[in-house]
Amino acid sequence: QNYVDAKFRILRNQQPEDAFIFWNDDPIIRRELEKYQHGKLYPFAENGDKGLAAYSDGEKIIFTEPTPFNMEQEELALTGKHNLYNSMAAGLSASLSGIKKEVIREALATFKGVEHRIEFVRELDGVRFINDSKGTNVDSTIQAVRAMDRPTVLILGGSPKKTNYVPLGEEILKCPISRIVLIGDTAKQCEQTLEKVGYHAWVHAGYD
């Protein structure tokens, strides 16, 4: 709750003419909105519903305000559900700033993302290499795993962060992760979690 309170300080000084863009599918956000004075709300979500400023119908992103326009989802330069949400938020921010819809559409179709976050490195002999070295916690790694759309070898592990790996293990079961290479100080903990959830296609790097 302390983390939530810190994030919602952004609303403390909002005036009625200000804008608040948020992910409508998050129950915590919707709950917290009741506690604060805020400007005009611009909610976005994956599925369309009355009152949303942006949503996806599975094929297109539909922006309903402040400037209505559509964009094919397959045109987005960035993959993964989290980047679908990021694209909606960015599109709304740009539109509210007065940027033309043609420019927004082009930017969302060409922006390649930042380094080390599900970053495409190269393709060699039909194998795509993805750098997600900024995925240093369970939540960010879950988003990277969800973004994979073909059989993937995942390098997993690192420094201990006293966290629960079970949600990641459960997500791996749902995604096309064909093999996992375990590294670092958390390799044993990751192994135990994977075994616990029923995933067995793992190896330790450097082990006989």
N, C-alpha and C positions, 0 to 999 in steps of 0.2 A: 504493500500500500504506500510505503514511503516513496518508492520509485514512481508509482502512478501519480502521487501528489506532486512530485517534482516535475513530471512531464506536463501536468495540467496547469502549472503556473503560467503557461503561455496565454491562458484565457483571462488571467486576472485583470489585465489592463485593456482588454478588447472593448471597443465601442460598437454600437449597433451597425455602423457602416463597415466594420471589419469583416473578414471572412475566416471561417474555420473549416478546413478540408479534413475529412476523417473517413476511416474505414468503417462502414456501417455494420459489418458482420461481427464486429468485436463487442460482446456484451459489456465488457468493462468500460469501454469508451462511452457507450450509450448510457450506462449507469452514471458515470462521472459527469456527463453533460448536465445532469439535473442539478448539480451542486453549484454551477458557476453561471455568471452572466457571460454572454458571448455574443459575437456578431452573427452574421447570416451563416447558416450551416450549408455546407456543400458535401453531402455524404456520397461515397462511392462503394460499390459492392460487385461481387462476381455475377450475380443474377439480378435481372431487372425487377424493379419494384417501384411503385408510385412514390414520388418524392426524391428519387435519387438523382444526383447531378451527373453521375457517370456510372455505367454498368456494362457488363459483357453478356451477350446472348449466346456465347459459345463460338461464334464466328466473327462478330464485330464488337468493337467498343463503341458504345453510344454515349455521346456527351449531350446532355439535355440543356445545360446552362453553364455559364452565362451566354455562350455562343453555341447553339446546337450544331453538331456535325458528327459523322460516323467515320470509323476507320477499321479496315479489315484487321483482325487480330494477327493473322499470319504475316502482316506487313511489319510488325514490331521487330526491331533489331535485337531486342533482348528476349531471352526465353525464360520459362519458369513462371509459375503462378504468382510468386511474389513480385516479379517484374511486370506482370499484368497490372497488379495493384499500383506499383510505382508509376507505371505509365499513365494510369488514370489520374493519380495525384498530380503528376507533373503537368499533364494536359490541362487540368483544371486550374492549376497555379498560373500557367502561361496564359490561358484564356482570360482569367481574372486580371492579369497584368496588361491586357490589351493587345496581346500578340495574335496575329491573324491565324485562322484555323489551318490555312495552307502551310504556314511555317511550322505550326505545331505538328502537323501530320508528317512533314518531312523530317523534323527533328526526331520524332519517335521511331521513324523508320530507318534512321541512319546512326543514332547514338549507339556506340559500341560498349558502353559501360566503363567502369574504372578497373584499374589493374588489380589482379589477385582476387577478384570476385566473379567466380564462374567465367573466367577470362579464357577465351579460345586462344590457344598458343599456336598450334599448327596441326596439320593432318599429314601423317606419314604411313604409307602402305595401307591406307584405308582406316587407320586408327586416329581418332581425334584426341588431342591432348588438351585438357582443361585445367587451368590453374585456379584453385579456390583456396589459396593459402591464407586468406583473410577469414576463412570459416573456422574460427577458433573456439566456438562454443556449440552446444547442441542445437540451439534454435537455428543458427545460420547454416549449420551443416545439413539440417533437415531440409531447408529451402533449396540447397544445392542438390541434394539427392532427388528431391521432387522434380527438379528441372531436367533430369536425365531422361531422354526419350529413346535410348537404345542400350543394349548390353554394355555395362560399365564396370571397370575395375576401379575400386575406391581405395585410396591410401588413407588410412584412418589412425589417429593417435596423436600424442603430443605430450604437453605438460599437464599435470593434474590440476583440476579446477574444482574439485569437490562437488561434482554435479552428477545427476542421474542420467545414465546413458540409455535407459530403457525406451523412452520415447523415440530416440534415434533408431534403436534396433528394430522397433515395431514399424517405423517408417521404411526402413531398408527392405523389410519383407514385402512391402507393397510396390517397390520400385525395381527397375531392371538392373539391379546390382548383381553382376554375375560372379564377382570375386572381390575379396577384401584383403588388402595387405596391411598388417598391423605394425605400427612403429611407435617409438618413444616410450616414455615412462608409463603411459596409460594403456599400453598394448595388452597387458594381462587383464585389466579391468574391462577393456573393450571385448576381449575374447570371452570373458565370463558372461557379459551382457548378451553377446550374440548367441552363445549357447543357450542362455536362459530363454530367449525369444524364439529359438528354433532355427537359427541361421548357422550353417556349418561350413560354408565355402570361404574359409579364411586361412591365411598363412601369416607367420611372423617373418618379417624381413630380417635377414641375418641369422635366422635360426636353422639348425640342421633338421 
